[in-house]
């Protein structure tokens, strides 16, 4: 009887096997849940990477290329003949200081013709050029030059101490040009000031020309000075565009090296 009450060892092993088998489905369920969660994260990361790639592939902002990439030598934009006419016996031009002559350049000349007891005639001539490069933030070079041109004309018209100011458009001188004249009285005498502001594409050129009769000599004709100023401004603009300038009698160019336009592949101006 006692032997019947004892449990068979094989029965105990069978119970352990069945208990272990019951645990397996639960483990598989947990593992399955973990696997599904990881799959969702992977999809989200892949989507993020795809969106980031699309954003980086978006085109960068573009702006119309500036036409002129350089400026001519400022002291060479006018021919020797023009300088002899406007500033007789003037010495070589005085070049303006500039950190980058491809962007900003200028030159000036002056002369004093002494007429003895009749006094003397003074002349002063200056040419300055400012070139604007296209910028994706600020805009196209010609548009920036247009803004500066308008401001420059306004500043000349509002010159301090100017009297009897008159303005008029100038034709055949770049894309647009304005001539401003006025009288400026100084202790030495009355100076007849003539200024021509011209824009050609992304370059603005300002030509100043004034004259005065000193020590008793009569003041020069403002009309004559303006005629000379317009002629010189047109010649200087041609030096910027590279379409030619004054030449000496032997055929050598006297107007200096022209500026360099952009490649022909650049977008055309609107």
LOKOLVEX-192368 format. One line per field, with one value per atom (N, C-alpha, C): x, y, z; chain; atom name; residue number from 1. Coordinates in nm, 3 decimals, decimal comma, padded with zeros to 5 digits. Layout:
LOKOLVEX-192368
x = [X ...]
y = [Y ...]
z = [Z ...]
c = [A ...]
a = [CA ...]
k = [NUM ...]
//
This chain:
LOKOLVEX-192368
x = [00,084 00,000 00,088 00,190 00,279 00,343 00,379 00,440 00,344 00,210 00,116 00,106 00,122 00,109 00,224 00,339 00,454 00,429 00,464 00,443 00,556 00,521 00,619 00,707 00,839 00,930 00,905 00,863 00,837 00,721 00,627 00,512 00,558 00,651 00,705 00,773 00,853 00,921 00,820 00,712 00,608 00,544 00,519 00,461 00,554 00,687 00,781 00,784 00,779 00,780 00,659 00,539 00,415 00,416 00,469 00,476 00,566 00,682 00,773 00,710 00,633 00,567 00,464 00,400 00,299 00,360 00,486 00,554 00,594 00,621 00,673 00,582 00,449 00,363 00,368 00,373 00,378 00,504 00,618 00,744 00,739 00,677 00,667 00,582 00,475 00,386 00,462 00,540 00,619 00,721 00,790 00,891 00,828 00,707 00,637 00,603 00,559 00,525 00,648 00,760 00,885 00,926 00,911 00,951 00,865 00,733 00,644 00,679 00,711 00,745 00,870 00,971 01,095 01,071 00,980 00,951 00,891 00,800 00,740 00,845 00,936 01,043 01,127 01,154 01,235 01,167 01,034 00,961 00,965 00,950 00,954 01,089 01,197 01,331 01,355 01,307 01,323 01,249 01,129 01,051 01,123 01,182 01,256 01,374 01,445 01,560 01,517 01,403 01,353 01,315 01,249 01,210 01,332 01,435 01,557 01,628 01,630 01,694 01,621 01,487 01,409 01,436 01,447 01,474 01,609 01,711 01,845 01,854 01,765 01,767 01,694 01,626 01,554 01,653 01,619 01,713 01,737 01,862 01,897 01,842 01,816 01,767 01,868 01,819 01,907 01,876 01,972 01,955 02,024 01,971 02,028 02,173 02,259 02,402 02,428 02,526 02,566 02,641 02,619 02,679 02,828 02,867 03,008 03,077 03,189 03,263 03,387 03,411 03,533 03,511 03,605 03,601 03,728 03,719 03,840 03,929 04,052 04,141 04,083 04,056 03,984 04,056 04,187 04,263 04,281 04,229 04,243 04,110 04,001 03,870 03,849 03,929 03,917 04,041 04,021 04,132 04,218 04,336 04,427 04,368 04,301 04,240 04,131 04,048 03,942 04,000 04,104 04,167 04,230 04,290 04,349 04,242 04,123 04,014 03,953 03,934 03,863 03,955 04,074 04,168 04,304 04,317 04,440 04,565 04,667 04,796 04,789 04,688 04,677 04,785 04,832 04,930 04,855 04,925 04,862 04,754 04,653 04,541 04,580 04,504 04,525 04,421 04,468 04,377 04,324 04,194 04,131 04,173 04,181 04,215 04,095 04,121 04,015 04,070 03,995 04,036 04,019 03,929 03,904 03,870 03,967 03,946 03,853 03,822 03,726 03,583 03,566 03,433 03,416 03,520 03,514 03,644 03,631 03,750 03,720 03,824 03,805 03,937 03,926 04,045 04,004 04,097 04,067 04,185 04,153 04,253 04,218 04,317 04,289 04,394 04,353 04,446 04,416 04,518 04,505 04,579 04,501 04,559 04,575 04,699 04,728 04,731 04,642 04,636 04,697 04,791 04,859 04,767 04,770 04,690 04,541 04,503 04,362 04,304 04,389 04,342 04,377 04,298 04,327 04,198 04,206 04,093 04,126 04,037 04,056 03,957 04,006 03,919 03,950 03,844 03,860 03,766 03,820 03,745 03,765 03,656 03,664 03,570 03,617 03,535 03,540 03,424 03,419 03,323 03,354 03,272 03,248 03,127 03,090 03,017 03,068 03,011 02,941 02,823 02,744 02,738 02,767 02,761 02,625 02,575 02,447 02,463 02,358 02,361 02,224 02,221 02,093 02,011 02,077 02,006 01,961 02,049 02,019 01,951 01,980 01,917 02,017 01,965 02,049 02,135 02,252 02,345 02,290 02,215 02,162 02,053 01,978 01,875 01,939 02,047 02,119 02,181 02,233 02,291 02,184 02,065 01,954 01,919 01,914 01,884 01,990 02,117 02,224 02,220 02,191 02,183 02,078 01,960 01,855 01,897 01,963 02,009 02,118 02,208 02,319 02,266 02,171 02,112 02,046 01,972 01,908 02,007 02,118 02,221 02,285 02,310 02,371 02,274 02,148 02,049 02,032 02,063 02,047 02,181 02,281 02,415 02,409 02,483 02,485 02,547 02,481 02,532 02,504 02,437 02,410 02,306 02,329 02,235 02,198 02,073 02,023 02,044 01,999 02,015 01,920 01,973 01,892 01,932 01,833 01,859 01,796 01,856 01,803 01,853 01,772 01,817 01,922 02,008 02,113 02,091 02,089 02,064 02,195 02,182 02,295 02,414 02,384 02,492 02,452 02,481 02,444 02,294 02,243 02,101 02,018 02,076 02,009 02,116 02,089 02,185 02,112 02,161 02,105 02,218 02,198 02,296 02,239 02,321 02,280 02,383 02,334 02,424 02,380 02,476 02,445 02,568 02,546 02,655 02,691 02,819 02,867 02,963 02,920 03,001 03,101 03,227 03,334 03,410 03,500 03,574 03,663 03,704 03,789 03,708 03,577 03,493 03,374 03,299 03,182 03,221 03,198 03,232 03,107 03,122 03,014 03,028 02,940 02,948 02,857 02,914 02,839 02,862 02,755 02,767 02,678 02,736 02,659 02,666 02,549 02,541 02,482 02,552 02,506 02,510 02,417 02,417 02,421 02,509 02,512 02,513 02,399 02,379 02,406 02,510 02,537 02,649 02,678 02,782 02,723 02,756 02,715 02,840 02,835 02,949 02,906 02,988 02,961 03,078 03,047 03,149 03,120 03,217 03,207 03,303 03,254 03,338 03,298 03,395 03,362 03,473 03,435 03,530 03,499 03,599 03,581 03,684 03,644 03,738 03,790 03,920 03,980 04,061 04,079 04,162 04,119 03,988 03,937 03,898 03,932 03,893 03,744 03,677 03,533 03,502 03,382 03,340 03,317 03,348 03,326 03,177 03,144 03,005 02,960 02,848 02,796 02,751 02,697 02,653 02,771 02,882 03,001 03,056 03,059 03,108 03,020 02,888 02,797 02,812 02,830 02,851 02,974 03,081 03,204 03,184 03,111 03,087 03,008 02,906 02,825 02,909 02,992 03,078 03,175 03,233 03,328 03,258 03,137 03,063 03,031 02,992 02,961 03,086 03,199 03,324 03,363 03,343 03,376 03,287 03,159 03,067 03,110 03,159 03,207 03,328 03,408 03,521 03,472 03,362 03,304 03,249 03,178 03,115 03,212 03,328 03,424 03,393 03,305 03,266 03,355 03,468 03,563 03,564 03,675 03,689 03,773 03,829 03,912 04,039 04,087 04,211 04,304 04,431 04,529 04,543 04,617 04,629 04,696 04,780 04,848 04,768 04,642 04,556 04,561 04,652 04,659 04,545 04,480 04,370 04,422 04,348 04,387 04,291 04,188 04,084 04,099 04,206 04,230 04,160 04,181 04,123 03,975 03,891 03,749 03,721 03,604 03,565 03,524 03,511 03,481 03,336 03,258 03,121 03,120 03,008 02,996 02,992 03,002 02,997 02,865 02,870 02,749 02,643 02,679 02,583 02,498 02,530 02,452 02,313 02,213 02,076 02,064 01,980 01,961 01,887 01,912 01,845 01,697 01,614 01,470 01,436]
y = [-00,119 00,000 00,125 00,117 00,233 00,258 00,150 00,167 00,230 00,202 00,264 00,415 00,455 00,599 00,683 00,622 00,696 00,733 00,855 00,902 00,858 00,823 00,775 00,893 00,878 00,987 01,030 00,943 00,980 01,075 01,063 01,155 01,297 01,312 01,444 01,509 01,431 01,486 01,533 01,458 01,494 01,626 01,647 01,775 01,892 01,875 01,984 02,019 01,918 01,941 02,020 01,980 02,048 02,192 02,215 02,352 02,440 02,386 02,462 02,492 02,398 02,419 02,529 02,543 02,647 02,785 02,798 02,928 02,977 02,888 02,926 03,021 02,995 03,088 03,230 03,246 03,380 03,454 03,384 03,445 03,487 03,402 03,436 03,560 03,574 03,691 03,817 03,813 03,929 03,967 03,867 03,892 03,952 03,904 03,957 04,103 04,143 04,282 04,371 04,322 04,400 04,420 04,314 04,322 04,422 04,428 04,521 04,665 04,691 04,826 04,876 04,792 04,830 04,859 04,789 04,809 04,948 04,993 05,126 05,236 05,221 05,319 05,328 05,215 05,213 05,287 05,269 05,339 05,490 05,534 05,676 05,737 05,665 05,716 05,723 05,622 05,622 05,739 05,768 05,881 06,013 06,024 06,146 06,166 06,056 06,066 06,107 06,053 06,086 06,233 06,285 06,427 06,517 06,477 06,556 06,560 06,445 06,439 06,527 06,527 06,611 06,758 06,797 06,938 06,982 06,894 06,931 06,936 06,865 06,863 06,982 07,062 07,179 07,279 07,344 07,439 07,561 07,612 07,733 07,855 07,965 08,087 08,135 08,181 08,229 08,375 08,445 08,586 08,610 08,701 08,731 08,777 08,721 08,754 08,898 08,961 09,097 09,093 09,193 09,194 09,223 09,327 09,366 09,315 09,250 09,186 09,264 09,377 09,453 09,598 09,684 09,824 09,858 09,954 09,996 10,079 10,102 10,189 10,330 10,382 10,508 10,624 10,629 10,740 10,727 10,617 10,596 10,597 10,632 10,627 10,743 10,847 10,962 10,974 11,012 11,024 11,147 11,148 11,261 11,389 11,376 11,494 11,553 11,467 11,514 11,584 11,527 11,588 11,722 11,731 11,859 11,966 11,924 12,020 12,065 11,971 12,002 12,054 12,001 12,044 12,070 12,183 12,212 12,210 12,146 12,139 12,070 11,988 11,914 11,808 11,783 11,676 11,543 11,435 11,304 11,297 11,217 11,208 11,152 11,191 11,142 11,033 10,911 10,798 10,797 10,770 10,763 10,635 10,642 10,524 10,430 10,302 10,203 10,069 09,999 09,867 09,764 09,789 09,694 09,774 09,792 09,876 09,809 09,681 09,617 09,651 09,707 09,745 09,896 09,966 10,112 10,172 10,271 10,334 10,479 10,562 10,701 10,770 10,884 10,960 11,106 11,199 11,342 11,416 11,529 11,614 11,760 11,846 11,989 12,070 12,190 12,276 12,422 12,505 12,648 12,723 12,791 12,868 13,012 13,053 13,188 13,287 13,388 13,491 13,623 13,617 13,737 13,830 13,959 14,059 14,039 13,959 13,934 13,822 13,766 13,658 13,520 13,421 13,284 13,203 13,096 13,005 12,871 12,831 12,705 12,602 12,476 12,365 12,243 12,172 12,048 11,943 11,822 11,713 11,586 11,514 11,391 11,285 11,162 11,049 10,942 10,896 10,788 10,681 10,555 10,441 10,348 10,295 10,200 10,084 09,964 09,844 09,759 09,708 09,627 09,483 09,390 09,248 09,194 09,096 09,034 08,955 08,956 08,889 08,828 08,701 08,633 08,698 08,767 08,833 08,973 09,050 09,191 09,211 09,123 09,135 09,139 09,160 09,163 09,290 09,280 09,391 09,515 09,498 09,616 09,685 09,607 09,666 09,745 09,691 09,763 09,891 09,883 10,002 10,107 10,063 10,155 10,230 10,160 10,224 10,329 10,294 10,388 10,507 10,481 10,589 10,693 10,647 10,739 10,820 10,753 10,822 10,924 10,886 10,976 11,101 11,086 11,202 11,294 11,236 11,315 11,390 11,323 11,388 11,506 11,490 11,599 11,717 11,688 11,796 11,872 11,804 11,866 11,909 11,933 11,970 12,095 12,090 12,203 12,327 12,439 12,565 12,587 12,491 12,503 12,612 12,688 12,792 12,774 12,805 12,797 12,657 12,555 12,415 12,380 12,313 12,267 12,123 12,043 11,904 11,873 11,779 11,736 11,596 11,516 11,383 11,392 11,291 11,286 11,161 11,175 11,061 10,996 10,871 10,798 10,788 10,779 10,766 10,658 10,533 10,421 10,393 10,324 10,292 10,412 10,498 10,621 10,716 10,845 10,946 11,076 11,150 11,279 11,379 11,499 11,606 11,709 11,750 11,851 11,964 12,088 12,204 12,300 12,366 12,469 12,557 12,671 12,761 12,739 12,748 12,731 12,847 12,933 13,051 13,020 13,051 13,035 13,166 13,173 13,298 13,330 13,225 13,247 13,300 13,271 13,312 13,220 13,236 13,152 13,035 12,915 12,795 12,742 12,712 12,656 12,502 12,439 12,294 12,221 12,119 12,033 11,887 11,813 11,673 11,587 11,479 11,383 11,249 11,196 11,064 10,969 10,860 10,764 10,623 10,542 10,399 10,315 10,217 10,119 09,981 09,911 09,781 09,791 09,725 09,721 09,816 09,916 10,015 10,155 10,234 10,375 10,462 10,557 10,646 10,790 10,860 11,001 11,086 11,182 11,272 11,414 11,471 11,607 11,697 11,813 11,908 12,049 12,123 12,262 12,356 12,481 12,583 12,716 12,799 12,931 13,027 13,154 13,260 13,322 13,316 13,362 13,489 13,561 13,682 13,783 13,800 13,900 13,849 13,725 13,671 13,637 13,644 13,620 13,471 13,445 13,306 13,239 13,111 13,040 13,021 12,989 12,965 12,829 12,829 12,703 12,611 12,668 12,588 12,517 12,589 12,527 12,416 12,442 12,340 12,216 12,236 12,122 12,041 12,109 12,040 11,950 12,002 11,923 11,807 11,833 11,730 11,613 11,642 11,537 11,453 11,521 11,450 11,357 11,407 11,326 11,208 11,230 11,122 11,011 11,048 10,948 10,866 10,932 10,863 10,769 10,812 10,727 10,604 10,621 10,507 10,405 10,453 10,361 10,281 10,342 10,270 10,157 10,181 10,078 09,962 09,994 09,890 09,821 09,885 09,825 09,854 09,952 09,982 10,088 10,116 10,208 10,344 10,412 10,547 10,629 10,737 10,823 10,754 10,789 10,732 10,846 10,819 10,920 10,915 11,007 11,016 10,895 10,826 10,709 10,581 10,593 10,477 10,403 10,440 10,371 10,419 10,325 10,362 10,442 10,549 10,634 10,619 10,540 10,535 10,421 10,345 10,243 10,112 10,016 09,883 09,885 09,822 09,818 09,720 09,732 09,637 09,506 09,401 09,270 09,233 09,208 09,163 09,018 08,974 08,836 08,745 08,614 08,516 08,528 08,493 08,500 08,402 08,306 08,210 08,265 08,386 08,446 08,479 08,473 08,504 08,645 08,661 08,793 08,883 09,013 09,110 09,115 09,123 09,132 09,262]
z = [00,000 00,000 00,000 00,079 00,084 -00,051 -00,120 -00,253 -00,352 -00,339 -00,430 -00,407 -00,279 -00,247 -00,304 -00,327 -00,383 -00,530 -00,566 -00,705 -00,794 -00,913 -01,012 -01,059 -01,048 -01,092 -01,235 -01,321 -01,461 -01,474 -01,376 -01,378 -01,346 -01,250 -01,216 -01,336 -01,410 -01,528 -01,632 -01,648 -01,745 -01,707 -01,576 -01,531 -01,562 -01,543 -01,571 -01,720 -01,803 -01,947 -01,991 -01,935 -01,971 -01,923 -01,804 -01,751 -01,837 -01,880 -01,967 -02,100 -02,153 -02,282 -02,272 -02,155 -02,138 -02,136 -02,098 -02,092 -02,230 -02,324 -02,456 -02,532 -02,540 -02,617 -02,561 -02,430 -02,371 -02,411 -02,413 -02,454 -02,600 -02,683 -02,825 -02,846 -02,768 -02,779 -02,744 -02,632 -02,591 -02,697 -02,750 -02,854 -02,976 -03,012 -03,129 -03,111 -02,993 -02,966 -02,979 -02,923 -02,931 -03,076 -03,158 -03,297 -03,373 -03,348 -03,415 -03,381 -03,254 -03,210 -03,281 -03,293 -03,360 -03,507 -03,570 -03,710 -03,734 -03,644 -03,657 -03,646 -03,548 -03,533 -03,659 -03,717 -03,839 -03,953 -03,964 -04,069 -04,048 -03,922 -03,891 -03,926 -03,888 -03,917 -04,067 -04,140 -04,285 -04,348 -04,293 -04,345 -04,318 -04,197 -04,164 -04,258 -04,285 -04,375 -04,515 -04,561 -04,693 -04,702 -04,597 -04,594 -04,593 -04,514 -04,507 -04,642 -04,711 -04,842 -04,942 -04,935 -05,026 -05,002 -04,874 -04,840 -04,892 -04,876 -04,920 -05,072 -05,139 -05,285 -05,345 -05,263 -05,313 -05,371 -05,484 -05,546 -05,460 -05,461 -05,387 -05,460 -05,388 -05,454 -05,558 -05,671 -05,777 -05,807 -05,868 -05,902 -06,035 -06,114 -06,245 -06,232 -06,314 -06,306 -06,348 -06,283 -06,319 -06,452 -06,536 -06,670 -06,664 -06,591 -06,588 -06,463 -06,483 -06,374 -06,334 -06,396 -06,368 -06,409 -06,373 -06,413 -06,490 -06,582 -06,652 -06,560 -06,601 -06,526 -06,524 -06,406 -06,394 -06,462 -06,452 -06,509 -06,660 -06,718 -06,862 -06,936 -06,868 -06,936 -07,032 -07,021 -07,111 -07,198 -07,322 -07,415 -07,383 -07,434 -07,413 -07,472 -07,586 -07,648 -07,558 -07,500 -07,412 -07,290 -07,234 -07,117 -07,153 -07,270 -07,313 -07,330 -07,375 -07,395 -07,262 -07,169 -07,045 -06,935 -06,925 -06,821 -06,887 -06,959 -07,034 -06,944 -06,995 -06,927 -06,790 -06,772 -06,646 -06,640 -06,520 -06,501 -06,501 -06,482 -06,483 -06,376 -06,402 -06,311 -06,175 -06,076 -05,939 -05,911 -05,896 -05,875 -05,732 -05,720 -05,588 -05,517 -05,385 -05,308 -05,303 -05,319 -05,317 -05,270 -05,188 -05,142 -05,251 -05,346 -05,454 -05,580 -05,669 -05,786 -05,888 -05,870 -05,960 -05,921 -05,803 -05,753 -05,745 -05,702 -05,687 -05,738 -05,828 -05,884 -05,921 -05,923 -05,957 -05,990 -06,057 -06,093 -06,109 -06,079 -06,092 -06,152 -06,219 -06,281 -06,252 -06,247 -06,232 -06,309 -06,348 -06,421 -06,388 -06,399 -06,372 -06,483 -06,567 -06,677 -06,631 -06,608 -06,559 -06,674 -06,664 -06,769 -06,724 -06,633 -06,586 -06,510 -06,547 -06,476 -06,497 -06,599 -06,627 -06,539 -06,456 -06,370 -06,425 -06,390 -06,435 -06,442 -06,517 -06,532 -06,464 -06,373 -06,302 -06,354 -06,370 -06,411 -06,324 -06,290 -06,213 -06,271 -06,292 -06,354 -06,272 -06,251 -06,173 -06,232 -06,235 -06,279 -06,170 -06,127 -06,028 -06,078 -06,048 -06,093 -05,976 -05,971 -05,867 -05,933 -05,912 -05,974 -05,868 -05,902 -05,810 -05,859 -05,767 -05,799 -05,758 -05,831 -05,795 -05,666 -05,585 -05,456 -05,430 -05,387 -05,366 -05,255 -05,164 -05,054 -05,093 -05,159 -05,188 -05,324 -05,421 -05,552 -05,665 -05,787 -05,907 -05,910 -05,972 -05,976 -06,042 -06,154 -06,222 -06,140 -06,061 -05,975 -05,860 -05,804 -05,699 -05,755 -05,877 -05,941 -05,966 -06,005 -06,029 -05,900 -05,789 -05,661 -05,626 -05,648 -05,617 -05,713 -05,839 -05,938 -05,896 -05,859 -05,817 -05,694 -05,600 -05,480 -05,513 -05,602 -05,639 -05,708 -05,798 -05,864 -05,761 -05,668 -05,564 -05,477 -05,444 -05,361 -05,434 -05,563 -05,641 -05,648 -05,672 -05,681 -05,550 -05,439 -05,307 -05,247 -05,332 -05,285 -05,197 -05,089 -04,995 -05,061 -05,047 -05,101 -05,248 -05,312 -05,456 -05,483 -05,591 -05,632 -05,779 -05,810 -05,947 -06,006 -05,932 -05,974 -06,088 -06,189 -06,303 -06,338 -06,377 -06,413 -06,549 -06,619 -06,748 -06,781 -06,853 -06,893 -07,002 -07,008 -07,110 -07,193 -07,323 -07,412 -07,458 -07,504 -07,560 -07,466 -07,337 -07,238 -07,138 -07,173 -07,087 -07,094 -06,996 -06,989 -06,946 -06,867 -06,823 -06,769 -06,784 -06,737 -06,710 -06,611 -06,573 -06,554 -06,608 -06,590 -06,494 -06,399 -06,300 -06,301 -06,304 -06,299 -06,189 -06,133 -06,033 -06,012 -05,946 -05,910 -05,764 -05,737 -05,600 -05,570 -05,481 -05,450 -05,338 -05,365 -05,267 -05,257 -05,162 -05,143 -05,263 -05,337 -05,454 -05,573 -05,574 -05,686 -05,699 -05,808 -05,834 -05,925 -05,874 -05,949 -06,020 -06,147 -06,228 -06,226 -06,153 -06,134 -06,232 -06,297 -06,388 -06,344 -06,325 -06,285 -06,374 -06,427 -06,506 -06,434 -06,398 -06,335 -06,438 -06,467 -06,568 -06,513 -06,561 -06,523 -06,649 -06,650 -06,758 -06,692 -06,706 -06,640 -06,490 -06,440 -06,296 -06,253 -06,336 -06,305 -06,306 -06,205 -06,200 -06,211 -06,302 -06,326 -06,296 -06,222 -06,190 -06,240 -06,327 -06,379 -06,328 -06,258 -06,206 -06,284 -06,323 -06,397 -06,355 -06,306 -06,271 -06,315 -06,327 -06,369 -06,302 -06,293 -06,230 -06,287 -06,294 -06,329 -06,200 -06,178 -06,053 -06,074 -05,965 -05,965 -06,070 -06,086 -06,178 -06,314 -06,348 -06,479 -06,476 -06,588 -06,592 -06,577 -06,525 -06,507 -06,642 -06,654 -06,780 -06,807 -06,929 -06,967 -06,915 -06,840 -06,788 -06,901 -07,008 -07,122 -07,188 -07,202 -07,262 -07,173 -07,044 -06,950 -06,952 -06,958 -06,960 -07,089 -07,200 -07,327 -07,318 -07,261 -07,245 -07,147 -07,041 -06,940 -06,998 -07,077 -07,139 -07,236 -07,314 -07,409 -07,336 -07,228 -07,151 -07,083 -07,031 -06,965 -07,064 -07,184 -07,287 -07,320 -07,328 -07,357 -07,243 -07,121 -07,005 -06,999 -07,033 -07,036 -07,140 -07,253 -07,357 -07,308 -07,223 -07,166 -07,074 -07,004 -06,917 -06,999 -07,107 -07,188 -07,283 -07,304 -07,396 -07,541 -07,567 -07,705 -07,769 -07,706 -07,767 -07,703 -07,715 -07,661 -07,755 -07,704 -07,788 -07,831 -07,947 -07,998 -08,038 -08,025 -08,068 -08,219 -08,274 -08,419 -08,481 -08,402 -08,458 -08,440 -08,387 -08,380 -08,249 -08,160 -08,032 -07,943 -07,876 -07,788 -07,671 -07,640 -07,529 -07,411 -07,428 -07,325 -07,227 -07,238 -07,137 -07,166 -07,077 -07,093 -07,057 -07,139 -07,108 -06,996 -06,937 -06,835 -06,901 -06,823 -06,876 -06,849 -06,956 -06,935 -06,891 -06,835 -06,792 -06,913 -06,887 -06,995 -07,071 -07,200 -07,280 -07,236 -07,149 -07,100 -06,988 -06,939 -06,832 -06,881 -06,792 -06,831 -06,886 -06,986 -07,045 -06,949 -06,963 -06,874 -06,909 -06,805 -06,828 -06,900]
c = [A A A A A A A A A A A A A A A A A A A A A A A A A A A A A A A A A A A A A A A A A A A A A A A A A A A A A A A A A A A A A A A A A A A A A A A A A A A A A A A A A A A A A A A A A A A A A A A A A A A A A A A A A A A A A A A A A A A A A A A A A A A A A A A A A A A A A A A A A A A A A A A A A A A A A A A A A A A A A A A A A A A A A A A A A A A A A A A A A A A A A A A A A A A A A A A A A A A A A A A A A A A A A A A A A A A A A A A A A A A A A A A A A A A A A A A A A A A A A A A A A A A A A A A A A A A A A A A A A A A A A A A A A A A A A A A A A A A A A A A A A A A A A A A A A A A A A A A A A A A A A A A A A A A A A A A A A A A A A A A A A A A A A A A A A A A A A A A A A A A A A A A A A A A A A A A A A A A A A A A A A A A A A A A A A A A A A A A A A A A A A A A A A A A A A A A A A A A A A A A A A A A A A A A A A A A A A A A A A A A A A A A A A A A A A A A A A A A A A A A A A A A A A A A A A A A A A A A A A A A A A A A A A A A A A A A A A A A A A A A A A A A A A A A A A A A A A A A A A A A A A A A A A A A A A A A A A A A A A A A A A A A A A A A A A A A A A A A A A A A A A A A A A A A A A A A A A A A A A A A A A A A A A A A A A A A A A A A A A A A A A A A A A A A A A A A A A A A A A A A A A A A A A A A A A A A A A A A A A A A A A A A A A A A A A A A A A A A A A A A A A A A A A A A A A A A A A A A A A A A A A A A A A A A A A A A A A A A A A A A A A A A A A A A A A A A A A A A A A A A A A A A A A A A A A A A A A A A A A A A A A A A A A A A A A A A A A A A A A A A A A A A A A A A A A A A A A A A A A A A A A A A A A A A A A A A A A A A A A A A A A A A A A A A A A A A A A A A A A A A A A A A A A A A A A A]
a = [N CA C N CA C N CA C N CA C N CA C N CA C N CA C N CA C N CA C N CA C N CA C N CA C N CA C N CA C N CA C N CA C N CA C N CA C N CA C N CA C N CA C N CA C N CA C N CA C N CA C N CA C N CA C N CA C N CA C N CA C N CA C N CA C N CA C N CA C N CA C N CA C N CA C N CA C N CA C N CA C N CA C N CA C N CA C N CA C N CA C N CA C N CA C N CA C N CA C N CA C N CA C N CA C N CA C N CA C N CA C N CA C N CA C N CA C N CA C N CA C N CA C N CA C N CA C N CA C N CA C N CA C N CA C N CA C N CA C N CA C N CA C N CA C N CA C N CA C N CA C N CA C N CA C N CA C N CA C N CA C N CA C N CA C N CA C N CA C N CA C N CA C N CA C N CA C N CA C N CA C N CA C N CA C N CA C N CA C N CA C N CA C N CA C N CA C N CA C N CA C N CA C N CA C N CA C N CA C N CA C N CA C N CA C N CA C N CA C N CA C N CA C N CA C N CA C N CA C N CA C N CA C N CA C N CA C N CA C N CA C N CA C N CA C N CA C N CA C N CA C N CA C N CA C N CA C N CA C N CA C N CA C N CA C N CA C N CA C N CA C N CA C N CA C N CA C N CA C N CA C N CA C N CA C N CA C N CA C N CA C N CA C N CA C N CA C N CA C N CA C N CA C N CA C N CA C N CA C N CA C N CA C N CA C N CA C N CA C N CA C N CA C N CA C N CA C N CA C N CA C N CA C N CA C N CA C N CA C N CA C N CA C N CA C N CA C N CA C N CA C N CA C N CA C N CA C N CA C N CA C N CA C N CA C N CA C N CA C N CA C N CA C N CA C N CA C N CA C N CA C N CA C N CA C N CA C N CA C N CA C N CA C N CA C N CA C N CA C N CA C N CA C N CA C N CA C N CA C N CA C N CA C N CA C N CA C N CA C N CA C N CA C N CA C N CA C N CA C N CA C N CA C N CA C N CA C N CA C N CA C N CA C N CA C N CA C N CA C N CA C N CA C N CA C N CA C N CA C N CA C N CA C N CA C N CA C N CA C N CA C N CA C N CA C N CA C N CA C N CA C N CA C N CA C N CA C N CA C N CA C N CA C N CA C N CA C N CA C N CA C N CA C N CA C N CA C N CA C N CA C N CA C N CA C N CA C N CA C N CA C N CA C N CA C N CA C N CA C N CA C N CA C N CA C N CA C N CA C N CA C]
k = [1 1 1 2 2 2 3 3 3 4 4 4 5 5 5 6 6 6 7 7 7 8 8 8 9 9 9 10 10 10 11 11 11 12 12 12 13 13 13 14 14 14 15 15 15 16 16 16 17 17 17 18 18 18 19 19 19 20 20 20 21 21 21 22 22 22 23 23 23 24 24 24 25 25 25 26 26 26 27 27 27 28 28 28 29 29 29 30 30 30 31 31 31 32 32 32 33 33 33 34 34 34 35 35 35 36 36 36 37 37 37 38 38 38 39 39 39 40 40 40 41 41 41 42 42 42 43 43 43 44 44 44 45 45 45 46 46 46 47 47 47 48 48 48 49 49 49 50 50 50 51 51 51 52 52 52 53 53 53 54 54 54 55 55 55 56 56 56 57 57 57 58 58 58 59 59 59 60 60 60 61 61 61 62 62 62 63 63 63 64 64 64 65 65 65 66 66 66 67 67 67 68 68 68 69 69 69 70 70 70 71 71 71 72 72 72 73 73 73 74 74 74 75 75 75 76 76 76 77 77 77 78 78 78 79 79 79 80 80 80 81 81 81 82 82 82 83 83 83 84 84 84 85 85 85 86 86 86 87 87 87 88 88 88 89 89 89 90 90 90 91 91 91 92 92 92 93 93 93 94 94 94 95 95 95 96 96 96 97 97 97 98 98 98 99 99 99 100 100 100 101 101 101 102 102 102 103 103 103 104 104 104 105 105 105 106 106 106 107 107 107 108 108 108 109 109 109 110 110 110 111 111 111 112 112 112 113 113 113 114 114 114 115 115 115 116 116 116 117 117 117 118 118 118 119 119 119 120 120 120 121 121 121 122 122 122 123 123 123 124 124 124 125 125 125 126 126 126 127 127 127 128 128 128 129 129 129 130 130 130 131 131 131 132 132 132 133 133 133 134 134 134 135 135 135 136 136 136 137 137 137 138 138 138 139 139 139 140 140 140 141 141 141 142 142 142 143 143 143 144 144 144 145 145 145 146 146 146 147 147 147 148 148 148 149 149 149 150 150 150 151 151 151 152 152 152 153 153 153 154 154 154 155 155 155 156 156 156 157 157 157 158 158 158 159 159 159 160 160 160 161 161 161 162 162 162 163 163 163 164 164 164 165 165 165 166 166 166 167 167 167 168 168 168 169 169 169 170 170 170 171 171 171 172 172 172 173 173 173 174 174 174 175 175 175 176 176 176 177 177 177 178 178 178 179 179 179 180 180 180 181 181 181 182 182 182 183 183 183 184 184 184 185 185 185 186 186 186 187 187 187 188 188 188 189 189 189 190 190 190 191 191 191 192 192 192 193 193 193 194 194 194 195 195 195 196 196 196 197 197 197 198 198 198 199 199 199 200 200 200 201 201 201 202 202 202 203 203 203 204 204 204 205 205 205 206 206 206 207 207 207 208 208 208 209 209 209 210 210 210 211 211 211 212 212 212 213 213 213 214 214 214 215 215 215 216 216 216 217 217 217 218 218 218 219 219 219 220 220 220 221 221 221 222 222 222 223 223 223 224 224 224 225 225 225 226 226 226 227 227 227 228 228 228 229 229 229 230 230 230 231 231 231 232 232 232 233 233 233 234 234 234 235 235 235 236 236 236 237 237 237 238 238 238 239 239 239 240 240 240 241 241 241 242 242 242 243 243 243 244 244 244 245 245 245 246 246 246 247 247 247 248 248 248 249 249 249 250 250 250 251 251 251 252 252 252 253 253 253 254 254 254 255 255 255 256 256 256 257 257 257 258 258 258 259 259 259 260 260 260 261 261 261 262 262 262 263 263 263 264 264 264 265 265 265 266 266 266 267 267 267 268 268 268 269 269 269 270 270 270]
//
